[in-house]
Amino acid sequence: MSKTSSKYLQNKRPLLADPDLAVLIGLHEAMVLQQMNYWVKINEKAGKNFKDGHFWTYNSYESWQEQFPFWTSRTLKNIIARLEAQNLLISANFNRMSFDRTKWYRINYDLLDNLELPLGKTFTMECEK
């Protein structure tokens, strides 16, 4: 009898990336943006971290790295910086203590929805019959 599972496949909550988004902004950026969206949506459902008309999430780089343990802190900082430079990720500081430099993030959903895939680059997954 052949083995039908692995400790590395779907035994944990996987990190996701939409293939079309990865084509548009890069795989690493798509993964981070998806994870940010996950936490923003949790805050939205809980009705917390609503500032300036948007729901936000926050974490230190070290805490984000715990969610992406396969990247160095420097790599993760660079990915987040690229998302900020593209204006897809907006950052701010809403911390109560001035010495707390933890960044808060929200996604620029309007800009994201206006991105266009180049012709012929749409990802489709067809099932065989």
RACOR-V92771 format. One record per backbone hydrogen bond with DSSP energy under -1.0 kcal/mol. NH is the residue of the N-H (numbers start at 0). CO is the residue of the C=O. If there is no record, write none. Layout:
nh=NH co=CO
nh=NH co=CO
//
This chain:
nh=8 co=5
nh=21 co=17
nh=22 co=18
nh=23 co=19
nh=24 co=20
nh=25 co=21
nh=29 co=25
nh=30 co=26
nh=31 co=27
nh=32 co=28
nh=33 co=29
nh=34 co=30
nh=35 co=31
nh=36 co=32
nh=37 co=33
nh=38 co=34
nh=39 co=35
nh=40 co=36
nh=41 co=37
nh=42 co=38
nh=43 co=39
nh=44 co=40
nh=45 co=41
nh=47 co=42
nh=50 co=53
nh=53 co=50
nh=55 co=48
nh=56 co=104
nh=58 co=102
nh=63 co=59
nh=64 co=60
nh=65 co=61
nh=66 co=63
nh=70 co=67
nh=75 co=71
nh=76 co=72
nh=77 co=73
nh=78 co=74
nh=79 co=75
nh=80 co=76
nh=81 co=77
nh=82 co=78
nh=83 co=79
nh=84 co=80
nh=85 co=81
nh=86 co=83
nh=87 co=82
nh=88 co=82
nh=89 co=105
nh=91 co=103
nh=99 co=96
nh=103 co=91
nh=104 co=56
nh=105 co=89
nh=107 co=87
nh=108 co=106
nh=111 co=107
nh=112 co=108
nh=114 co=111
nh=120 co=117
//
